[in-house]
Amino acid sequence: MEKADSSRRASKNQPNPLPVLAILAKDVGELAVHEKQVFSPILKGWHPLAAGVAVATLHSCYANEIKQFISGITELTPDAVQVLRAADKLEKDLVQIAVEDAVDSDDGGKAIIREMPPYEAETAIANLVKGWIKTRLDRLKEWVDRNLQQEVWNPQANQEGYALSAVETLRIIDETLDAFFQLPIPAHPALLPDVIVGLDKCLQYYVIKAKSGCASRNTYIPTMPALTRCEIGSKFQGVWKKKEKSQNTQKRNSQVTTMNGDKSFGIPQLCVRINTLHHIRSEMDVLEKRIVTHLRNCESAHLEDFSNGLSKRFELTPAACVEGVQQLSEAVAYKIVFHDLSHVLWDGLYVGEPSSSRIDPLLQELEQNLLVISETVHDRVRTRIITDIMKASCDGFLLVLLAGGPSRAFSRQDSQIIEDDFKALKDLFWANGDGLPADLIDKFSATVRDVLPLFRTDTESLIERFKRMTLEAYGSSARSRLPLPPTSGQWNPTEPNTLLRVLCYRNDEAASRFLKKTYNLPKKLSPKAFSPEGEAQADHPATQRPPGSAVTTWPLDSRKFRHRLYIVERFIGLG
């Protein structure tokens, strides 16, 4: 201890004086070497393990000091790391002397080693570093929460079009990695997985929060109305179509009312969210390369840390980014088509007379939205979003044809109009070769292309095909009475429900008679099919919903409307 005091006084005169226990460890180590070289050879005549006994005694003496020190450490400090590293080095030196001294003994020195319980200095360092890591990660998560609450997803915030909060989050992660590798510890590779896993979870948390509340494709798709048959040649047909159109609008608006008025969920803002997730995903590779560089400069790194590639990778964040971009891309597409453009699609396309309500208004507004998308989103995700918009447009086009409600009716002659409009829709995305690739357009428009020939097929052939397909699907149980095929939402020219819906919207007497006789379908949406709250009754024979869709809510006027409807039915013989 006198030597340690002398060393401590000398250390005080240095720019960065060593802690007392670090000085003591150094002096004890020197004493052990002196003991081994000077005294042990002499004392070996009286004890075969003289050096081992000496270093075990020194180990025990220092243990009293270091154990007390470890029990009082609460945070990672430079002094604490210096002491613990000095203690760890001392212990390894003492054990090495004991092992060398007992190399010729019967047990190889095991008895002496058992008298030297480990200081656990490395464990103490690891625990302190883990505490440091946890503190850093907790602060990062708090920062993410606070800044995401203030984030407005402004497309003009920077040239790249991603959120400033993401830039700051990635900057803090860089600083955390730099600070970790600057810690004066010997076990960076061993503790690196804790850092990466923690940062990975924080970034995943950011991604999840960034896409939360942005809805999905199912949020915007209207619920299919109950099946009806066409009302042939009625002079009141236009009146009823206008009434049904009004009801369609009311119902759709009730589904998305929570999304209105919040500017952070507009199309430009959703595009910024997509850009942000794409940016984070691309930065993962940069972060991993930076970690490899840090490891190369780390004194404790070994070859195996590189031979297998970087085994400590970000796993949660890239997957969350890919999933988030997919969800947001679909949300943008279906929001544009089914919500923002609903007035020209769901409430306009082919309502009344198909020849006077064609697709041109939809194409004009769709083109404007495509320009906004092209100017806002990153090049690497632009094709994906525009592809999703095309898929949503095809879904919307088919939904109008097969589930557009009683406001729509098609004759065989209308099939040419429908086919021409569909070609115009595809041409919009083809853009004379500057848009989507032709094979991509063909792939995602295949369902529409397969279904459209049904609108050109004569009614008798459709009925026969429907009967045959239904019998094949249900077997002998369908011979006495054709069951009503359920709505799968997977339109197909050989699927019974698709054929049935073409018949429901076929504007001729033969189709109407067949539907009346087979299923007793009404010519309009009767108030009897709805509860007072406007929800579709489950036992109504023509009420169907695609799997996973919300319960139909189709608000009608109150008892006054039902009373007027009853009077009209009585006098003009509808139904």
C-alpha positions, 0 to 999 in steps of 0.5 A: 500500500505504501508503494501504491500511495507513492504511485498515486502521488506521482500520478497526481502530477500527470495530466490524467491521473489514474484512479487509486484502485487502478494504481493499486492493481498495477503495483500488485501485479508488479509485486507478483512478478517480483515475488515469482522471480525473486522469492518463489524459487527460494521458497519452492524448497519448502512449498512446491507451489510457492508462487501459486500461494503468493499470487492467491494471497495477493488476489485475495487482498485485492479482491477485498477492495475491488468487490467493494468498489464494484458494489458501489458503481451506479453508472459508466464513468472513465474512472470506473472503466479504468479500475475494472480494466486494471482489475481484470488485467491483474486477475489474468496475470495472477492466474497465469502465474499460478497456472505456470507454477503448478504445471507439474503438480498432480491437479495442474493447479486447480486447487490453487485456482479454486482459491481465487474466486473471479473478480467479475470485472468483465461482467461489471463492465458489461452491465455498466455498458448495458445500462449506458445503452438502455439510457441512450435508447430510452432517450431516443424513444422519447425523442421519437415520440415527441418529434413524431407528435410535431411532425407535419409531413410537409413535402416542401420540408427538404429537397428529398421529400422525406420527414425531418424527424427521420433525418434527426432520428438517423443522426442520433443513431449515428451519434449513439454508434460513435459514442459506443465505439469510443467507450474505453472498453475491451468488449465492443464486438460482444456488446454490439448486438445489444446496441444494434437490437436496441437501435433496430427496435427504436427505428422499427418503432418510428416506422410503426408510428409513421404509418399508424392511422393512415388506414388501408385499402379496405378503409376506402372500398365501398361496401357492396349494396344488396343484389337487385334486378334491373327495372326494365323500361320504367319512366321512373327509372331515372328518379330511382337512380338519382335517389340510389346515387344520393344514398351511395354518397351518404353511405360512403362518406360515413365510412371515411368521415374520420379521415377528413379534415386531417391534413397530415393524411392528405395524398402529398403527406402520405407520399412524404411518409412513403419517401421517409420509410424508403429513406430509412430502409436505404440508410440501413445498408449505410449504417451496417457498413459504418458498423463494419468500419468501426469494428475494423478500427476496434482493438478487440475485434477478431477475424470472425467478426468479419469472416461471416459478414456482419452477423449483427444486422438490422432485421426489424426495421427493413421488414417494417419499412417494406411492409409500411411502404406497401400499406401506405402505397395501397392506402394512397391508391385506394384513397385517390380512387375510391375517396378523392375521386368517388364523385366521378367513379362511384357516384358518376361512372355509368350512373343512369345512361352509360353512354352519357356518363362515361370514363372521361371525367375520371381519367382527367382527375386521375391524371392530375393525381398521377402528376402529383404522385410523380412530382412528390414520391422518390423515383425508386417507389414511384412505379410501385405507387402508380401500379397500385393506383392502376390496380385500384382503378381496375378494382373500382372499374369492376366494382362499378360494373358488378356492384354499382347498385341499382343506379346502373344498368347495362345492355349488350350494346353498352359492352362496346362503350365499356371496352373502349373506356377500359382501353382508355384507362389502360392507355392513361397508365401506358402514357405512350410508353412513358408510363408503366411497362405494358406487361405490368399493365396486362398483368394487373388488368387481366381480371377486368379483361377476362370479365368484360366479354360477359357484358357482350354475351347474350342473356340466355347464354349467361343464364345457362352458364350460371346454372351450369357453374352453380351446379358444378359448385354445389352438386346435386343439392342445387338441382331442386333450387339454385342456391345464392352464390356467396360474394367472394370478391374474386371476380372471374368469368367462371365464378357463379357470383360474377355471372349472377352480378352481370345478370343483375345489371343486365338491362333486359326482360329475360335477366329480370324474369330469371332473377325474380323467379330464381331468387325473388330479387327486388328491383330496388333497395327496399327499406325493408332490407335495412334496420332503422339505424341503416344497417343491412339486415343479415336475413335479407336474401340479396344482402352480401358482403365480401369477406372482411368488409364492414357491415353495410351502412346505407342511410335512408330517409326516415319514415316519411321516405318509406311512406312515400315509397309505399304510396308510389309502389301501390300506384305504379305497381313496382316490385 
